[in-house]
Amino acid sequence: MGSLTRTETPLQLAGALDLPAGSCAFEESTCGFDSVLAFLPWILNEEGHYVYVDTSFGKQGEKAVLLSSDLQAEEWSCLRLVYQITTSSESLSDPSQLNLYMRFEDESFDRLLWSAKEPSDSWLIASLDLQNSSKKFKILIEGVLGQGNTASIALFEIKMTTGYCIECDFEENHLCGFVNRWNPNVNWFVGGGSIGNVHSILPQDHTFKSELGHYMYVDSVYVKHFQEVAQLISPLTTAPMAGCLSFYYQIQQGNDNVFSVYTRDVAGLYEEIWKVDRPGNAAWNLAEVEFNAPYPMEVIFEVAFNGPKGGYVALDDISFSPVTCQNQTQLLFRAVEASCNFEQDLCNFYQDKEGPGWTRVKVKPNMYRAGDHTTGLGYYLLANTKFTSQPGYIGRLYGPSLPGNLQYCLRFHYAIYGFLKMSDTLAVYIFEENHVVQEKVWSVLESPRGVWMQAEITFKKPMPTKVVFMSLCKSFWDCGLVALDDITVHLGSCSSSEKLPPPPGECTFEQDECAFTQEKRNRSSWHRRRGETPTSYTGPKGDHTTGVGYYMYIEASHMVYGQKARLLSRPLRGVSGKHCLTFFYHMYGGGTGLLSVYLKKEEDSEESLLWRRRGEQSISWLRALIEYSCERQHQIIFEAIRGVSIRSDIAIDDVKFQAGRCGEMEDITQQSSGYSEDLNEIEY
């Protein structure tokens, strides 16, 4: 993607006094940003204009951290970062990296908002939307040095302003992060100011209504081919937003050009949201268009010319308002209404009137039947085709109505028991309400029996739809059990979450061990594994996250009775108030030993016991909830001790740290379950 024609220095801010909080141009100082002493320092360039860190005073893998003062975004804000990463050509395998985090005052971990490692010859701009919140936070900027003798990271400017990142009046020369997609013949240029043009009579800008102001324009004078296209691309939205996008445009009348506005998601899917239907007058025309970005999107302003006499198209003053263009009340889709874990009831799901094919059940944890997926102790749905009298039996479960023309990601967990032939025992259909049409979008092909498996489906339909889960028993002699749990619906593509930073404080062990470390690594340490453990009658059949992913476990056959394996979290910041730690544990096997969770405070040799389980618990993954508070930096330690026999594999998965109490809903789940799974509450 090419850059716009512009000066090679970032925006020069008029005097440090005018800078809003959370902003810095690094002219004479680092404003309210300070280098964290435990790491390399950021160096202020002698002539001003930027701070940097490079390999002349740091080694590969070392980092420099810059921390802001306390900030607040009570109104929607846009954080812009002008930066450059440079590297020597031979070190592309391990480049330098620049990370931006938010540190909320009540959280013991930092939230990664943005990360970049692409080297460039000139400065780049990142734009990040910050949703309004009353919580105080700090911005933390981390530069990690890569390979090579000339690796460096420079920060030219940070600017935090109220408003949305897709808004722009084109008066500042970073152009709000909008970029032109370079084309040999037609491109968007900056107009106004001192720029003249001999080919077209260009207008005055709309912002200042004078020659001092600036705008963007495309001119057809260099067009060589039919349907030449120029694209101006906005920054990617980084927070869900819906409302009215407005802008001013001017088109030279009676000319052969097409001016359109598109959205494009991270999968590259285009959708036209506006097009000029009449040229309008020669002055600036206001356009308003409904803009809905529940997941990351770019806005693309596109002009297509049919020849060199297409004239020009000009654009200025793009703005956004979170209300609809006609001031109508917007019906916002709430994902929680289309999701269900079946702990309390069927939520907004319902069944055919012909009879309940699906039953809400709960299995007391035992060594033969797995419990539910949510906690190991709760409720799930079961289509028990064994007890139906007729072959061709079908159980249908309908979800709530979903608005049309939005992309959805449906995830759910299922488990299959029995059945000689597994194909089509469970299928998912999308039911278009207006056309009474059902389209099959997913079905079970083959699956390990008795393991909770995750499925995910991305779909988008123009009309309102419902998701239908269908359990089918084709012949009376081949019927079994189909279990269903934890149905969630999110806006956007299921694959788009892979492009986002991982949620802070969470580890599923799918990619690696996250920030967990071990005191020693050998055969008797914690190991990351997928699938079954090697010893029969102990350990899980699959992980908790997806059924086919990774978990951490101890292999008892490599250890002796009483031997320990310890897994340590990274240091967590001490904060006032409660913290909730949740994780899933698996303790199945006649000789199972001990699983304990300890809290170790900085500079303390003693460790405090937070939670413990002894002996065989269940063939299921069970959820643990631990509520604790600690105002000093600390670590959480998972300690597994091998039991009396080799049938004592112990596993953990899906570890999650959250600020605040473990929640009323969780308490109810624990109290209503037949088994005791204590909500441990500890204060230090």
N, C-alpha and C positions, 0 to 999 in steps of 0.2 A: 504494500500500500504506500503510495508516494506521499510526500509531505507537501504542504501548501507553499506557494511562493511567499516567502516572508523573511524578515531579518533574522540573523543567526543568534541574536541574544534574546533570552526570555524577557518577559514583561518587566519593564523597569517601574517599580512602584514609587509613587510620589512620596518620598520621605517615610521613615520608619514610624513616625507618630501616627500616620493614618492607617496602619495595619490593623485589621481585626484580630481578635484573640485566636491563637492557633495558626498564625501566619508569620512568615519570615522571608525576606529577600536576601538575607545573609550579606548585607552590604558592609556594615561595620561590626556587627555582632550576630549571635545566634538567637537573638530575641529571647523568648521564654523557654527555648529548647536547650537542654544541657546534656553533655555526654555522660553516660553512666560509667562511673570510675572503674568498675570491675572488668571493663572491656577496653578495646583500643579507643583512642579519642577521635572524634571527627575534627579535622583541621580546617580553620577558616582561612581561605586563600588571602594572601597579603594584600592584594588589590581589591578584595571584596568579591561580590557577585556569587560566590558559592562556597560550600563546605565539601570536603572530600576525605576519603580514606583510600590508601593504596599500598602496594606491596613494598614500598621503600621503607615502611616502618611496621609492617605486619606480615605474617606468614599465611599461606593457604589454609582456609578453614577458620581463621580468626575473624572475630566480628567487632564492629563498632555500633554502639546503640545510642540513639538520640531520643530524649524523653521530653515531652512538652509539659507545661504547667497544667493545672486543673482546667478543663474546658467543659462547656455545656452546649448542647444543640437543642434549645427549646423550640426552635423553628427548623423546618427541613433545611439542610445545609449541603453544600458541595465542597469537598476537599480536593484541591488540585495540587499535584506534585510534579515539578519540572526536574528531570533527572537525566543522567547519562551513565551508562555502564560501558567501560572500555576494556579490551583484553588483547593479548597478543594472538596472532592467527593460529598458533599451534596449540592453544589451550581451550579449544571449543568443547572438549569432552567434559570439563568441569568448570563452567563459567562462574563469575561472581554473581551474587544474588542480592536483590534489594527487597526487603519485606516491610510491610506497614501493618501494625497491629493497633487495636483499641484496647485500652486497659480500664475496665469499669471498676469503680471503687469497692464494689461488694463481691468481686470475683477473684479467685486465687490463680486464675490463668489469663492469658492474653488472647484476644480474638484476632486471628489473621484475617485482614480485610483484602489484602492485595499482595501480589508477589510478582517480580519480574527478574529475568536473567538474560534477556536478549541484548547483546552488545550493539552499539550503534555509533555512527560517525558524528552525529549531532544530538542535541538534547531531545528528549521525548516528553510527553505529558500524559499523566494518568489522572482520570477524573472519577471520584468516588462519591456516591450519594450517601448521606448520613441521615437516617430517619429521625424525626424529632423525638426527643426523650427528655425527661426531667433528670435522668441519672447523670452524675458527673463522670468524666472519663479523662484519660490522658492518651495522647498519640505517641506511639513508640515506633521509631524507624530504625531498622536493623540492616546494616550492610555486612554481608559475609563475603570475604575475599576468596576468589577462585584461583585456578592454576595460572602459572605464568609469571614472568618477571615484571610485566607492565600492567597487571590487573589494577583497575581503579574504579571507584564509584563516586559520583559527584551529585550533590543536591544543589540546584540553583534557586529553587523557590518552593515554599509551601504556602498555600492560600486557602483559608476556610471562610466561605461567605454564605449568607443565607440565600436560599433559592435552589433550583434544580440544575443538575449538571447538563441537561439537554437545552437549557436556556442560553441564548447568546445574542449580544448586540454587535459583535465583531469589532469592538473598539480597541480591544487589547490584542497584542500581536501573537499571543498563543492561540487566539481564535477559539477559546473555551474547549480545546481538544478536538474540534471538528477537523477532519482531514479530507483532502481531495484525492480521489482515486485517479492516479495519473493516467492520462491518455495522450498519445502523440499529437492529437489535433485539437481536442476540446477539453478544457479544464475550468474549474471554478477558480477565480482570482479575487483578491481583495480590491474593492473599488473605493473611490472617495479619497479624502485627504488631498495629498499633493499629486495623486496618480491621475494622469490624463490619458485619453485614448483617442487616437485619430480616426478609428474606424466607426465608432458608434457615439451617439450623443448620450453619454451615461448620465443617470440622474444624480441628484443630491441624495445623501443618505436619509433614512427615515428617523433615526434616533435623535440627531441634533438639527435636522432639516437645514443642513448647511454643508459647505464644502469641507469642513473640518472632520465630519463624521465618516464612518466606513460601513461598507456592506459587502456582500459577496455577489459576484456576477459571472455569467457564462456568455461568451460571445461566439457567434457562428462564423466569424470571418475566416477562421483557419480550417473549417470543415472540408474534408476531402471526399468522404464517402457518405452514402445514404445511411440514415439512422445512426449517426455518431452520437455517443452517449457520454455525458459528464455526470459524475456522482459526487455529492458532498455528504460525508458520513459522520454522524454524531458520535460522541462517546457512548459506550455500552452502558445501559442503565444497570445499577448494582443493587437496587432495592425495588420491591414491588410498587408500582404506581399506576393510577388510573385517573383520567380527567380529560381536560381540554387542552390540546396543543394548538397554539396560534402563531402566525407569522405574517409578515408583510411581504408582498412580491410585486414586481413590476415586469410587464412583458411588452416588448415593442409590438404595436398592434398589427394584425393582419399578416403575421409572419408564420412560416411553416415550422413550428416547433411544438413539442409536447412537454409539459412540466408536470411531474408526478411526485408523490411522496409515498415511500414504502417503509414497512418495518422489516427487519431481518433478525431472526433469533440466532443463537450460537450454533445451531445445526445448519445454518445457511438458508433457512426457509424464508422466502420473500412473501409479503402480503401488501397489496396496494391499499392505502387508506385514503388517498385524496388525488384528484386530477383536475387540472384546469378545464372547465367546461365551456367557458367563454373568455375571450382575452381580457375583459374588464377595461377600465379607462387607463389613460397613459400615466396617471398618478399611482401612488402606492395603494395596493388593494389588500384588505385584511382577509386572511383565510383562517377558518377554525375547523378543527377536525378532532373527533373522538379518538383518544389515544389510550390504549390499555396494554400495560407491560407488567403482567404478573410475574414474569421471569425475565432474565436479562435480554435486552433488545437494543438494536441500533435503529436510528431513524435515518433514512436515506433520501435526500433531495436530488431528484434525477431530471435532467433535461436531455431530450433527444431532438437532434436537428435533422431535417431532410435535405439540407443543402447549405451553401455559403450565404444565402440571403435570409437566413432564419432569424436575424436580428439578435437581440440579447434578452436574457432573463436575469433579473436581480432579486436578491433575497435579503431580508434584514429583520432584526428584533424578534427572534424566536422566543416564545415564552410558554409556560405551562401553568395550569391552575388545577388543583385536585377536585374540582367540581365539573360536572358535564357541561358541554358547550351551551345547551339550552336550559341550564340550571335545573335539570331533572334530577330526581333522586335516583342514584345508581344502585342497581341490584348487584351487590358484590358477592361473589362466590366465596363461601367459607369452607375450606377443605375439611375442617373438623366435623361438619355436618354430613359429609359423605364417607366418613371413616368410622370404624368400630372395632373394639377389642372384646366385645360381648361380655364384659365383666358384670354389667348391670342389667342389660336387656339386649334387644336386637337393634338398638339405636334407630336410625331411619331406614333400616332394611325391612322387607316384608316378603311373604311367600304367596304362592298360588293359592287360590281359594279351594282348589281340588283336594287339599289335604297337606299337612305339614311334612314335607320331605326332609327338612332340616330340623334338628332338635338341639336346643342349647343344653349342654351337659358339662359336668365337672367330674374329673377322676381324681380320687385321692391318690397322692403319689405312692407308687409301689415299684417293685422290681420288674414288673411284667408289662405294664401299660404306661406310656408317657402321658404326662399332664398337658395343660395348655401351653401355648407358646409365650403368652404375655408374662406370666410369672412362674409357670410350672405347677401352680396351685389353683388356678382360676378356671374360668368358663371358656368353652369354644363351641363351635357348631359341628354336629355330626350328622351325616346322611347315612343312616344305617340300613342299607339296602338288603341286608340279610333277612330281615323280618317282613319284607313285603311279599305279598302273595302272587303278584303277577310279574312276568318278565317284561322288559321294555319300560320298567319303572323310571320315572324322572322326578327329581326334586329340583324346583327352581327357587332361587333366592334373588329378589330384585333390590337394587340399590336406589337411593333417592335420585331425583331428576337433576341432571347436570346441564347448565346453559350451553348453547351451541357456540361454535366458532372460537373455542378456546382449546389449547392443547393440555391434555391431562396425563399424569403418570399414575397408574394404578399399581399398587404393590399389595401382596397378600401372602400368607403362609398356609400351606396345606400339608396334610400327611395322609398316606394311603395304607390301609391294612387289608390283607386278603387279596382277592381278585387274581385270577390266573392271567387274564389279559388286561393290561393296565390302560391301553389307549382309550381315550374318551371317557374314562371313569369320572373325570372332572373337566368341564369346559367352561370358557367365559365367552359370552356373547355381548355385543353392543346393540342395544335395542333403540332404534330411532322412533321416538314417540309419534311424530307427525305422519310417518309413512308405515308404521307398524311393521318395520323390516328388522330382522335380526341378523347380524353379521358375526360369524364365529371368528374370534381374534386370538384364541389361545386354547390349547388342550393338553392334558397330560399325555406324554408319549411313553416314558419309562421313568421310574423313580425308585430309590431305595425304600423299602417298606418300613413304616413306623418312624420315619425321620421327618421333622418339620422342615419343609423346603420353601424357599422364597421364590415367588414369580413376580415379574414386572412387565407391564404393558404400557406403551405410549400410544395414545390415540387422539384424533381430532375430527369432529364431525360438524357440518354446518348447522345442523338442527339440534334441539335439545335431545339428550340421550339418557338411557339408564344402563347400568352395568348389571348383567344377569349371570349368576353362578349356577351351573346346571350339573347335577350329579346323575349319572345314567347307569342302569344295570341292564345289560342287553339280554342275558339269559339267566334264568333262575339259579342255575348251578354255578354261576360265576359272579356272585355278588359279595361284596365286602363292605368295608367302612371307609368313608371319605371324611376327613376332618378339615376344618377351615377356621382361621383365626387372624387377628391383627390386619384387617383390611384398611389401607390408607389410600387417600387420593390427594395428589398435589398438583398444582398448576405447573406446566412446563414439561420438558422431555425428561424421561427417567435418566438418560445419559448426561443431561446438563449438570447433574449434581457431581459427576466425575470431574467437571472442569472447575468447580468451585473449591475454595480452600476447605480442608476438613473441619468439621465442627470442633471448636476448642474444648478441651477437657474430655474428649471422647476417644476411645480406641476399640476398634473391632478386630484388630490384628490381621486385616485383609491384606494390607500392603507390607507391613513390617511390625516391629514391636513398639511403634510410636516412640514416646520418650521414656519408655521403661528401660531400666538397666539391671544388670545382675552383678553381684559381688565377684562371682567366679563363673566361668563357663566350662562345663565338661558334661559327661554323660548323665550326671545326676543333677543337672540344672533344670530350669524350666525350658521347654522346647516349644517352638511354633509348629503346628501340624494341621493337616486337613484330613478328612475321612476318619475311619476307625483307628483306634490305637491297636498296636500289634497283639497285645494279650487279650484272649477271649474272656468274656464275663466281667469286664471292667472297662471303664472309660466310655466316652460318648461315641455314637455312630457318625455324627457330623457336628459341625459348629452350630452355635445358636443364631448367628446373623442371617445366614442364607441356607444352611444345611449342607452346602458344598464348599464353604469358605474355611478360614483358619481360626484356630484357638490356641491358647497356651496350656501346656499340661506337664505333669511329671510322669516319667516312665518308670514305674515301680520296679520292673525287672532289671533296671540299671542301678538300683539303689539298695542299701541295706536297711533293715528295720531301724526306725528312729532318725534316719538321715534327713536333713532339711534342704529345701531349695527356696531361695528368696528372690522376689521380683520387686524392684524399687521404682516408684514413680519419680519423675523429675521433681526438683524442688518446687513447691507450691507457695505462693505468696501468702503471708498471714493477713487476714482481714477480719473485721468485727462481724458478728452475725453468724448464722447457721450455714453449714454446707451439707449437701446431700451427695453421698457416693452410692451409686448403684452398679451392680455387676451381676453376671450369671455364673453359677458354679455347678460343676457336675461331679458328684461323689457316688459312684456306683461300683460295687465290688465287695466281696465278703471280707476282705482284709483291710478295707479303707482306713487311713490314718486320720490326720488332723489338718484342717485348713484354717488359718488365722489371718486377721488383718490388723496391723499395728500402725500407730502414728509415731513418727520420730521427729521431734522438734530440733531445729538448728541449735548446735552447740550442746545438746543434751545427749548423754550416753545412754540414758534409760529410754525404753520404748513403751508406749502405752497400748494395751490391748483394746481394740475397738469391737471386734466381732470374732466368733469362733464356731466351727462345726466339727463334730467328731464322729467317725464311723460312716457306714453306708447310709445315704439319704434317699436316693431315688434314681430310677433309670432316666429321669427327665433332667433337663437344665432347670435349675431353680434360681429365682431372683433374690438377691440380698440387697437390703436398704440400710445404709448407715448414716445417721445424722450426727454431725460433730461440729465443734467450733474451735478455732485455733488462731490466735492473733500474731503468732510468730511464723517465720518461714518454716516449712515442714515437708516431710515426705510420707507417703503411704506405702506400706510394705505388705505384699502378699507372701505368706510363708506356708508352704506345704510340707508336711512330715509324712514319710512313707510308713505304712502300716505293717501288720504282722506277715502279710503274704504278698506275692506278686500281683494279686488282684486288688491293688489299691492305687490305681491311676486316679489323679485328681486334676480337673481342668477348670479354667476360667475363660470368660469371653465377655465382650460388649461392656467394657468398663466406662463409666461416665461420671464426671464430677460436675455438679451444678451448684450455683449460688442459691441460698435460701433453703427453707425446710423441704423435707421429702414430699410434702403435699398431702392434703386431706384424702384425696382419692386413693393414694397408696395405702394410707392407714386403714381405710375401709376394706380394701382388698386383703390386707393381712389379717384383719380381725375376722372376716367372714370365712376365711379358708379353714378347712378342717385341720390343717397342720399348723404348728407354730413356726412362723418365720419372723423372728423378732425384728422390730424396728429399733435398732440400737441407737441410743441417744447419749452422746458423750460430750462433756464440755471440759476445756482446758484453759 
